[in-house]
Each structure stands twice: as C-alpha cells, then as structure tokens.
Amino acid sequence: MAEIYIGDHYAWKGKLENKKERETLAIKEILQILKNPEKEKELFDLWLEFENCKTYEAQFAQAMDKLEVLIQHKEVIMAFL
C-alpha cells in the first residue's frame, strides 16, 4: 500500500534509502483517511505483521506479493511475443 505515496522501487535500481521509514509514514498517512483510530491501529498492526513476515499468514502474503510481480513480468513478456 505504501507505494501509493512513495511509488514503486525496482530491485535493479539498488537499495532504497530510508525505505522502512518512508513506508511507515506513507501507511500512517493512508490509514488516517479512515478517521477511525481502532481500524487504523488494526490495519497498521496487520501491515507490520506483513512487513515482519514472522507469522504463517504474513509469509503466505509475502509469497503472493512476490508471485504477483512474477506474473506481471510474464504478462509483459508475453505481450511482446
């Protein structure tokens, strides 16, 4: 979700400076739209769980996130054939 504000970063461009801090600020800004502190906290905690990748669910979500990138790349390649 943070990419909404900070944009995508491509691996071939190298390491992004202050990535965690920029993403955290972006997520907090996005969640403020809800104007519901309980929901903001709930969704922020879920985002942290995803980022920390320690639970099975977070690991699965991370894997699906990476799979989605591979599918997009395959679609682009197929479009040029």
Secondary structure, DSSP 8 states (H G I E B T S, - for coil): -THHHH----GGG---TTHHHHHHHHHHHHHGGG--HHHHHHHHHHHHHHHHT-SHHHHHHHHHHHHHHHHHHHHHHHHT-
